[in-house]
Amino acid sequence: MSAPTIGSLRVNGATLHYEVRGQGPLLLLIPGGTGGAAAFGQIADDLAAEYTVAAYDPRGMSQSTLDDPEAEQRVAEHADDALRMLELLSPGEPARVFGASSGAIAAVHLLTAHPERVERVVAHEPPLVEILPDAAEHRALIARVRETFQTQGLMPAMAVFAAGLKKDGDTTEPEAEIKLPPQAAARAERTMANLPYFVGRIVPAFMSYAPDIHRLEALSDRLVLACGQDSRGELPYRPAALLAERLGTELLHFPGGHTGSTTHPAEFGELLRKAFRA
């Protein structure tokens, strides 16, 4: 894996840490969950043969610091952070953008707010639960997660959240262990450090976000909705599948589940390359 060029970017209320590899047209990677730029290290390295690949830690995560650590988070502001990255690294040309999970929500908002800056977005399992017919149930889940976090702490809140993401009818039997690449295993400590911010600020803000469906219909030729082939039936899968059906576009299936870019980086990166060439 090649060493990336490291940089920092001042944005409204935060300083973003970012990493850049390769040469060519810009491909911006927006991580989700508790991940940061490092989560994309292996696929970024593979894609750098064809693109200038940039990834960053979302504001408040890992090495991207907030001016006010207690600031409430908004999808529009996270999408504006992505826009500032595009203006820095691809000032005169629309860019390709990949977002995972909450990062995919930011990417979708970026497309609707600034389509002139985006050539194509691949959004992998954006948990846009507000578009689902049972959205009220998921609002209740988010409220339970937040209440549990405030009254009982982090791990009980994570247990409530994880239970809400399962497939219908799932048992509590442990799943077969997935052996992660060494780089992913080494990131576990930072992931744990990001969890309180993720549960307390990102989950409530991002899972209550409602996209502009009519705007997306007009931009559907620039949006690729994607899911993990092992995610069928899970909550993050359902909004992407429903939105693809609503827009009349194909739902692209990547290897693995919700975190397929970490568990299957080589295959994931190759399919992502094909998605941007199409």
PyMOL commands that set and color helices and strands:
alter all, ss='L'
color gray80, all
select helices_A, chain A and resi 37-47+75-89+102-113+115-117+129-131+135-151+154-165+182-186+188-206+213-218+220-222+237-247+260-263+265-277
alter helices_A, ss='H'
color red, helices_A
select strands_A, chain A and resi 5-11+14-21+26-30+52-56+65-66+95-100+118-124+223-228+251-254
alter strands_A, ss='S'
color yellow, strands_A
deselect
rebuild
show_as cartoon
